[in-house]
Amino acid sequence: MTERQPDQEHDGPVIRDNRRIDPKTGQVRDTATAPSGSTPAPPAEQVDDSTEGAEVAKLKSQLAERTTDLQRLQAEYANYRKRVERDRVAVREQALANVLAELLPVLDDIGRARDHEELTGGFKSVAEALEAAVGKLGLVRFGEKGEPFDPTVHEALMHSYSADVTEPTCVDVLQPGYRIGERVMRAARVAVAEPDEDAAAGTGAPAAAGAGEDTGAGVASDTSADADTNAAGTEK
């Protein structure tokens, strides 16, 4: 009979339990007492911390992206609202300017009637009501005699020189101007006078007068000489 050798007691497949958790006790096995040939598993706490850190980093990245998107959308919406409001105001001003531009000839007629003292009775009441209405809408009349000439708001139709002014001045208003806010709807048509330097200095007229006196004296002398010559001829 063949005797069984001690090293032959474990012939056949060898099954090693590499599970981290003991199925009987439910406790975490110590790596020091783990079966030989098994790979020590990392502690459960270390696995949980690394996984949680990766998830937190991913969530922070997503939050930063969503925040950036939200800020961009908010800025675009704010710009859109400003653009819409600006366009709305521009359309309103343009429509108002078009309506008031059609009323300027009527206002000119009212002004001429007032200058000729023909603005009386019911026509005066209607004219004043119309002027008050356009004034509430922002229409402002400008252009007065004596104000300095400004080419941005005045249109010069007549030009002259005067010793009574020290700068280009509107000496007469042929047609008033109108504006809405800073927008000039029609420039004021005026007559402009500039300073007359010669008249202000007082050199032009006296010089001419002196020249006239000298010329007159010369003519008188010539006349006397001709008379003496005629008298001498008569005596001979």
C-alpha positions in Angstrom: 0.0 0.0 0.0 1.4 3.4 -1.0 1.8 5.8 1.8 0.4 9.4 1.2 3.1 12.1 1.5 2.3 15.1 3.6 2.9 17.5 0.6 0.3 15.7 -1.4 -2.5 16.5 1.0 -3.4 19.7 -1.0 -3.4 18.2 -4.5 -6.1 19.7 -6.7 -7.3 23.3 -7.2 -6.6 25.8 -4.5 -9.3 28.4 -3.8 -8.2 31.6 -2.0 -10.7 34.0 -0.5 -9.6 37.5 -1.5 -12.8 39.2 -0.3 -12.2 42.3 1.7 -15.2 41.8 3.9 -15.4 38.6 5.9 -18.8 36.9 4.8 -19.2 35.4 8.2 -18.5 38.3 10.6 -19.1 41.2 8.2 -15.9 42.9 9.3 -13.1 44.2 7.2 -10.2 41.8 7.1 -6.8 42.9 8.0 -4.3 42.9 5.1 -1.7 41.4 7.4 -3.8 38.3 7.9 -5.1 38.1 4.4 -4.3 34.8 2.6 -1.0 34.6 0.9 -0.9 35.5 -2.8 -3.8 38.0 -2.5 -3.4 41.7 -3.4 -4.1 44.0 -0.5 -7.2 46.2 -1.3 -7.1 49.9 -0.3 -9.0 50.9 2.8 -12.7 51.6 2.2 -12.3 55.1 3.7 -9.6 56.0 1.2 -11.8 54.7 -1.7 -14.8 56.7 -0.6 -12.7 59.9 -0.1 -11.1 59.8 -3.5 -14.5 59.1 -5.2 -16.2 61.9 -3.3 -13.3 64.4 -4.2 -13.6 63.6 -7.9 -17.4 64.1 -7.8 -17.0 67.4 -5.9 -14.5 68.7 -8.4 -16.8 67.7 -11.3 -19.7 69.5 -9.7 -17.7 72.6 -9.0 -16.6 72.7 -12.7 -20.2 72.3 -13.8 -21.3 75.0 -11.4 -18.7 77.4 -12.8 -19.8 76.7 -16.4 -23.5 77.3 -15.5 -22.6 80.5 -13.6 -20.7 81.8 -16.6 -23.5 81.0 -19.0 -26.0 82.7 -16.7 -23.9 85.8 -16.4 -23.5 86.0 -20.2 -27.3 85.5 -20.7 -28.0 88.2 -18.2 -25.6 90.7 -19.9 -27.2 89.9 -23.3 -30.7 90.5 -21.9 -29.7 93.8 -20.3 -28.2 95.0 -23.6 -31.3 93.8 -25.5 -33.5 95.8 -23.1 -31.4 98.9 -23.5 -31.4 98.6 -27.3 -35.2 98.1 -27.4 -35.7 101.1 -25.1 -33.4 103.3 -27.2 -35.1 102.3 -30.4 -38.5 102.9 -28.9 -37.5 106.4 -27.9 -36.0 107.1 -31.3 -39.2 106.0 -33.1 -41.3 108.1 -30.8 -39.2 111.2 -31.4 -39.1 110.7 -35.1 -42.9 110.3 -35.3 -43.4 113.4 -33.1 -41.0 115.4 -35.2 -42.8 114.4 -38.4 -46.2 115.6 -37.0 -44.8 118.9 -35.6 -43.0 119.6 -38.9 -46.3 119.7 -40.7 -47.6 122.3 -38.2 -44.7 124.7 -38.6 -46.4 126.6 -41.5 -49.5 127.0 -39.4 -47.4 128.4 -36.6 -45.8 130.8 -39.0 -49.2 132.1 -40.2 -50.2 132.6 -36.6 -47.0 134.6 -35.9 -47.6 136.8 -39.0 -51.2 137.4 -37.9 -50.0 138.4 -34.4 -47.5 140.8 -35.9 -50.2 142.5 -38.0 -52.6 142.6 -35.0 -55.0 140.3 -36.8 -55.1 137.6 -34.1 -58.4 138.4 -32.4 -61.6 136.7 -31.3 -62.1 133.0 -31.6 -59.1 132.7 -33.9 -56.8 134.0 -31.1 -58.1 131.4 -28.7 -57.6 128.6 -31.2 -54.1 129.8 -32.0 -53.1 130.1 -28.3 -54.4 126.6 -27.7 -52.4 125.2 -30.6 -49.2 126.9 -29.4 -49.7 125.6 -25.9 -50.3 122.0 -27.2 -47.1 121.9 -29.3 -45.2 123.5 -26.4 -46.3 120.6 -24.1 -45.0 118.2 -26.8 -41.6 119.7 -26.5 -41.5 122.2 -29.4 -39.5 125.3 -28.6 -39.3 128.5 -30.6 -36.1 130.4 -30.8 -34.6 133.3 -32.7 -34.7 136.9 -31.3 -33.4 140.2 -32.4 -30.1 141.2 -30.8 -28.8 137.7 -30.0 -25.3 136.7 -31.3 -25.3 134.9 -34.7 -24.8 131.1 -34.3 -24.4 129.3 -37.7 -25.5 126.0 -36.0 -29.0 127.4 -35.3 -29.3 130.5 -37.5 -29.5 130.8 -41.3 -28.3 134.2 -42.6 -30.5 135.5 -45.5 -29.3 139.1 -45.3 -25.9 140.7 -44.4 -24.9 144.2 -43.5 -22.4 146.2 -41.5 -23.2 148.3 -38.5 -21.3 150.4 -36.0 -23.8 149.5 -33.3 -22.7 145.9 -32.9 -19.4 144.4 -31.7 -19.9 140.9 -33.1 -22.0 139.2 -35.8 -25.5 139.9 -34.5 -29.1 139.0 -35.6 -30.6 142.4 -36.3 -33.9 141.0 -37.7 -35.7 137.7 -37.6 -37.3 136.8 -40.9 -38.6 133.4 -39.8 -38.3 131.9 -36.3 -36.6 128.5 -35.7 -37.9 125.5 -33.8 -36.3 122.6 -32.0 -37.2 119.6 -29.9 -34.8 119.1 -27.1 -31.3 119.3 -28.7 -32.7 118.5 -32.2 -33.1 121.6 -34.4 -36.1 121.1 -36.6 -35.7 124.3 -38.5 -33.0 127.0 -38.3 -34.0 130.6 -37.6 -33.7 132.7 -40.8 -32.3 136.1 -39.8 -30.6 139.2 -41.1 -27.0 139.5 -39.8 -25.0 142.7 -39.2 -21.2 142.7 -38.6 -19.2 145.4 -36.9 -18.1 148.3 -39.3 -14.5 148.8 -38.3 -14.1 152.0 -40.4 -17.1 153.6 -39.0 -16.2 152.6 -35.5 -12.7 154.1 -35.9 -14.1 157.3 -37.3 -11.5 157.5 -40.1 -13.5 157.0 -43.2 -16.0 160.0 -43.3 -13.6 162.7 -42.1 -11.0 161.8 -44.6 -13.5 162.0 -47.4 -14.7 165.4 -46.1 -11.2 166.7 -46.0 -10.6 165.6 -49.5 -13.8 167.3 -50.6 -12.7 170.6 -49.0 -9.4 170.5 -50.7 -11.0 169.8 -54.0 -13.4 172.7 -53.5 -10.5 175.1 -52.7 -8.7 174.0 -55.8 -11.8 174.7 -57.9 -12.2 178.1 -56.4 -8.5 179.0 -57.2 -8.9 177.9 -60.7 -12.0 179.9 -61.1 -10.3 183.1 -59.8 -7.3 182.6 -62.1 -9.6 182.3 -65.1 -11.4 185.5 -64.1 -8.2 187.4 -63.9 -7.1 186.2 -67.3 -10.4 187.2 -68.9 -10.2 190.7 -67.3 -6.7 191.3 -68.6 -7.7 190.3 -72.1 -10.7 192.7 -72.0 -8.4 195.7 -71.0 -6.2 195.1 -74.0 
